[in-house]
């Protein structure tokens, strides 16, 4: 996630605190007595994930693909949960959370610096979504305007990841084997177990913002790879049609989250 995007999200959260009328609905009074009651929470935010994936090995003239690839995903999260007050400033939040991330990147290669001719094209489309249940333990520090609530959280869920690579070059000699192509789609199903630390900033009206860092264990269960490729100078087309089950491949990835929400 770029620094500009992160700064904009933080400023948006601060502005939410300062707005007298932002999201004021119902007759809920978020006075000091409300902090010592159980309540619902609806929140949404932006997520940054660095996700590892595996592709069929390929070494072309301008691009190569294979194992140990990473992609940076920017996405969105939505969660709803019940915050149970435990006493003495402690509470426990039980939530259901949904995540969706998608990136699209396209690179055009020129034949030469002084020639306006598109020689190669690489398009990478990456999409991931997941659903989980989570449990957080919170402790609130009571301040006059904005309360500070650090928390630790664990979550368990399932998800699916799909990445599509389309790479090709244009032949310059007019022969069929003077170009090369790589058109592959890989779909993975996985289970997640995560641990997070973060902090909530809660206004007296029930508006909140949060920042969270997550270490996520990903266990990939299935992987399907379909597509085809060929190399320059070789007219042979390589077909990919592989379905790997019971993989049990483990990865640890990181995620950064920032967002806003409302207690009610």
C-alpha positions in Angstrom: 0.0 0.0 0.0 1.4 3.4 -1.0 2.1 6.0 1.7 -0.3 8.4 0.0 -3.2 5.8 0.3 -2.4 5.0 3.9 -2.2 8.8 4.8 -5.6 9.4 3.1 -7.3 6.7 5.1 -5.9 7.9 8.4 -7.0 11.5 7.6 -10.4 10.2 6.6 -10.7 8.5 10.0 -9.6 11.7 11.9 -12.2 13.7 9.9 -14.8 11.2 10.9 -14.1 11.9 14.6 -14.3 15.7 14.1 -17.6 15.6 12.2 -20.6 16.5 14.4 -23.1 14.8 12.2 -21.2 11.9 10.5 -23.3 8.7 10.5 -25.6 9.9 13.3 -28.6 7.6 13.1 -31.0 6.2 15.8 -31.1 7.3 19.4 -28.0 5.6 20.6 -26.2 7.7 23.2 -22.5 6.9 23.4 -21.9 8.4 26.8 -19.6 6.9 29.3 -22.2 4.5 30.6 -22.4 3.0 27.1 -18.8 1.8 27.3 -19.7 -0.6 30.0 -22.4 -2.3 27.9 -22.3 -5.0 25.2 -22.9 -3.5 21.7 -22.7 -4.3 18.0 -19.9 -3.1 15.7 -19.9 -2.6 11.9 -16.6 -1.8 10.3 -14.9 -1.6 6.9 -11.4 -0.8 5.8 -8.6 -1.2 3.3 -6.2 -4.2 3.3 -2.7 -4.6 2.0 -1.5 -8.2 1.4 1.6 -9.7 0.0 0.5 -13.1 -1.4 2.8 -15.9 -2.6 1.7 -18.1 -5.6 3.0 -20.8 -7.9 2.8 -20.9 -11.7 3.9 -23.5 -14.3 7.5 -22.8 -15.0 8.2 -20.8 -18.2 11.3 -18.9 -19.4 10.5 -16.6 -22.3 12.5 -14.0 -24.2 11.2 -11.1 -22.0 9.3 -12.8 -19.2 9.8 -15.8 -16.9 7.4 -17.4 -14.5 7.6 -20.2 -11.9 7.7 -20.9 -8.2 8.2 -18.4 -5.4 6.3 -15.6 -7.0 4.7 -12.8 -4.9 2.1 -10.2 -5.7 1.0 -7.1 -3.7 -2.8 -7.0 -3.3 -4.9 -4.0 -2.3 -8.4 -4.9 -1.2 -11.3 -4.3 1.1 -12.6 -5.8 4.3 -16.0 -5.8 5.9 -16.9 -7.0 9.3 -19.8 -7.2 11.7 -19.6 -8.4 15.3 -20.8 -8.2 18.9 -18.6 -6.6 21.5 -19.2 -8.2 24.9 -18.2 -6.1 27.9 -16.3 -8.2 30.5 -15.6 -5.5 33.2 -12.8 -3.3 34.3 -12.2 -1.9 30.8 -12.0 -5.4 29.1 -14.2 -6.6 26.3 -14.3 -9.4 23.8 -15.3 -8.9 20.2 -16.8 -11.8 18.2 -16.9 -11.1 14.5 -17.6 -12.4 11.0 -15.3 -10.8 8.4 -15.2 -10.8 4.6 -12.1 -9.9 2.5 -11.9 -9.1 -1.2 -8.7 -8.1 -3.1 -8.1 -7.5 -6.8 -5.2 -6.1 -8.9 -4.8 -5.7 -12.6 -1.4 -4.8 -14.1 -0.5 -4.5 -17.8 3.0 -3.9 -19.2 3.9 -3.1 -22.8 7.4 -3.7 -24.2 8.7 -1.7 -27.1 10.8 -3.2 -29.9 13.4 -0.5 -29.3 13.7 2.9 -27.6 13.5 4.8 -30.9 10.7 2.6 -32.5 7.1 3.1 -31.6 6.2 -0.6 -31.9 4.5 -2.7 -29.2 6.6 -5.9 -29.2 5.4 -7.6 -26.1 2.5 -7.5 -23.7 2.1 -8.8 -20.2 -1.2 -8.7 -18.3 -1.6 -10.0 -14.8 -5.0 -10.2 -13.1 -5.1 -11.3 -9.5 -8.2 -11.8 -7.4 -8.6 -13.2 -3.8 -11.5 -13.4 -1.4 -11.9 -15.0 2.0 -14.4 -15.3 4.9 -13.5 -15.9 8.5 -14.7 -15.8 12.1 -12.6 -13.9 14.7 -12.2 -13.3 18.4 -10.5 -10.2 19.9 -9.6 -9.2 23.4 -9.7 -5.5 24.0 -8.8 -3.1 26.8 -10.0 0.6 26.7 -8.1 3.6 28.0 -10.7 6.2 28.9 -9.9 9.7 27.6 -12.2 12.8 27.3 -12.7 13.0 23.6 -11.3 9.9 21.9 -10.7 6.6 23.8 -7.8 4.3 22.8 -8.4 0.6 22.7 -5.5 -1.8 22.0 -6.4 -5.3 21.1 -5.2 -8.8 20.2 -7.2 -10.9 17.8 -7.2 -14.4 16.3 -9.2 -15.6 13.2 -10.0 -18.7 11.3 -11.5 -19.0 7.8 -11.4 -20.2 4.2 -10.6 -18.4 0.9 -9.8 -18.7 -2.8 -7.1 -17.1 -4.9 -7.0 -16.8 -8.7 -4.2 -15.4 -10.9 -4.3 -15.1 -14.6 -1.2 -14.4 -16.7 -1.3 -13.4 -20.4 2.1 -12.8 -22.0 2.8 -12.6 -25.7 5.3 -11.2 -28.2 4.7 -10.2 -31.8 6.8 -12.1 -34.4 8.9 -9.8 -36.5 9.8 -12.2 -39.3 6.3 -13.2 -40.3 6.8 -16.8 -39.3 4.5 -18.6 -36.9 7.3 -19.7 -34.6 8.9 -16.2 -34.3 6.4 -15.2 -31.5 5.9 -16.6 -28.0 2.9 -16.9 -25.7 2.0 -17.8 -22.1 -1.6 -17.8 -21.1 -2.2 -19.5 -17.8 -4.8 -19.3 -15.0 -4.1 -20.8 -11.5 -6.8 -21.1 -8.9 -6.0 -22.0 -5.3 -8.2 -22.9 -2.3 -6.8 -22.3 1.2 -7.5 -22.2 4.9 -6.3 -19.3 7.0 -5.3 -18.9 10.7 -4.3 -15.4 11.7 -3.1 -13.5 14.7 -3.4 -9.7 14.8 -2.4 -6.8 17.0 -3.9 -3.3 16.6 -5.5 -0.3 18.2 -9.0 1.2 18.0 -9.7 4.9 18.4 -13.3 5.4 19.6 -15.1 8.7 19.9 -17.8 9.4 22.4 -20.5 9.2 19.7 -19.5 5.6 18.8 -17.5 6.3 15.7 -14.2 4.5 15.5 -11.2 3.9 13.4 -8.6 1.2 13.6 -5.1 0.2 12.6 -4.1 -3.5 12.6 -1.1 -5.6 11.7 -1.6 -9.3 10.9 0.5 -12.4 10.5 -1.5 -15.0 8.6 -0.8 -18.7 8.2 -2.1 -19.9 4.8 -2.5 -23.6 4.2 -3.2 -24.3 0.5 -5.4 -27.3 0.0 -6.0 -27.5 -3.8 -4.5 -25.9 -6.9 -5.8 -26.0 -10.5 -3.6 -24.8 -13.4 -4.9 -24.5 -16.9 -3.6 -22.8 -20.1 -0.9 -23.1 -22.7 2.4 -21.7 -23.8 5.1 -21.8 -26.5 8.6 -20.4 -26.8 10.0 -18.4 -29.6 11.6 -20.5 -32.3 9.5 -23.5 -31.3 6.0 -24.1 -32.7 5.2 -26.7 -30.1 2.3 -25.7 -27.8 2.6 -26.8 -24.2 -0.8 -27.5 -22.6 -1.4 -27.1 -18.9 -4.3 -28.9 -17.2 -3.4 -30.0 -13.7 -5.5 -30.3 -10.6 -3.4 -30.8 -7.4 -5.4 -31.9 -4.4 -4.4 -32.4 -0.7 -1.4 -30.1 -1.1 -1.1 -29.1 2.5 1.4 -26.3 1.5 1.9 -23.7 4.3 2.9 -20.1 3.9 3.1 -17.2 6.3 2.0 -13.8 4.9 1.5 -10.3 6.3 -1.4 -8.0 6.1 -1.9 -4.3 7.1 -5.4 -3.0 7.7 -6.8 0.5 8.3 -10.4 1.5 8.4 -13.4 3.0 10.2 -16.5 1.7 11.9 -19.6 2.4 14.0 -20.8 1.0 17.3 -24.6 0.7 17.7 
